[in-house]
Amino acid sequence: MKIREIHVHKSFEKQFKALPAHIQQKAVKTDNLFRANPFHPSLRLHKLKGKLGGLWSISIDREYRIIFEVFEDGNVLFISIGRHSIYE
């Protein structure tokens, strides 16, 4: 997976702003790590299945995740951020 640019959906921005400040800080660190090395083991990068098939997820910590879509041109769209329940 080669990342060209990362874009954020409006719903992602809204969800991010609603997170506690310490989780926002972790999310920024996760974003920076993802940009540098999307396959870093601590991100726990994985493809989603079922109704979210075709999307990907990375972990901010054990409780919070970022869900995103990867396009053929290498662009990434961060769609959702939040607790594990965002998968539902």
C-alpha positions in Angstrom: 0.0 0.0 0.0 1.6 3.2 -1.1 -0.1 6.4 0.3 -0.1 9.5 -1.9 -2.4 11.8 0.0 -4.8 11.4 3.0 -8.1 13.2 2.9 -10.8 13.3 5.6 -14.5 13.0 5.3 -16.6 15.7 7.1 -18.0 13.0 9.4 -14.5 12.1 10.4 -13.7 15.7 11.3 -16.8 15.9 13.4 -16.0 12.6 15.2 -12.4 13.7 15.8 -13.5 16.9 17.4 -15.8 15.0 19.8 -13.0 12.8 21.0 -11.2 13.5 24.4 -8.1 15.6 24.0 -5.7 12.7 24.9 -7.3 10.5 22.2 -7.0 13.3 19.7 -3.3 13.5 20.5 -2.9 9.7 20.0 -4.9 9.9 16.8 -2.5 12.6 15.4 0.5 10.3 16.3 -1.2 7.4 14.7 -1.8 9.4 11.5 1.8 10.5 11.4 3.0 6.9 11.8 0.5 5.7 9.2 1.9 8.3 6.7 5.5 7.2 7.5 4.8 3.4 7.5 1.3 2.1 6.9 2.4 -1.4 7.8 3.9 -0.6 11.2 2.8 -3.4 13.5 1.4 -1.1 16.2 -1.2 0.1 13.7 -2.7 -3.3 13.4 -3.7 -2.5 9.8 -6.4 -4.9 8.5 -9.0 -5.1 5.8 -12.6 -5.1 7.0 -15.2 -7.7 6.0 -19.0 -7.9 5.8 -20.9 -4.7 5.4 -17.6 -2.7 5.7 -15.9 -4.9 3.1 -13.4 -2.9 1.0 -12.5 -0.6 3.8 -9.5 -0.7 6.1 -8.9 -0.1 9.8 -5.9 1.0 11.9 -5.8 1.1 15.7 -5.2 4.3 17.7 -5.1 2.2 20.8 -6.9 -0.9 22.1 -10.2 0.9 22.1 -10.1 3.5 19.3 -9.9 3.0 15.5 -9.8 4.8 12.2 -11.7 3.4 9.3 -10.6 4.4 5.8 -10.8 3.7 2.1 -7.8 3.3 -0.2 -8.1 4.3 -3.8 -6.2 2.9 -6.8 -4.3 6.1 -7.2 -2.9 5.9 -3.7 -5.2 8.4 -2.1 -6.7 7.5 1.2 -10.0 8.8 2.7 -10.4 8.7 6.5 -14.1 8.0 6.9 -14.6 7.3 10.6 -12.8 7.5 14.0 -14.0 6.3 17.3 -14.4 3.3 19.6 -14.5 -0.2 18.3 -18.3 0.2 18.0 -17.8 2.4 14.8 -17.7 -1.0 13.0 -21.4 -1.3 13.6 
